[in-house]
Amino acid sequence: MKSTEKRINIITGQLEGIKKMIDEGKDPLSVLTQFKAARSALDSCMSSYINEHFWQILESCDDKEATCKRFLEELIIS
């Protein structure tokens, strides 16, 4: 499994590539395809991070109900 840092570096590279494509006037459909790939990678990274850290976050708080509510609100809003 890739570390969160490695995933973020890959996503950063994807975004830099998208910027370059836009700067060079590449085909908009190709750019959109790359945006979708970057979004998918970001979603995957977020899911992995949640899986790795949710219980750690929950165990370290005093008010577990409020923390769970806030966590779910953050997921729903995004």
Beta strands, then each sheet from edge to edge (+ up, - down):
end
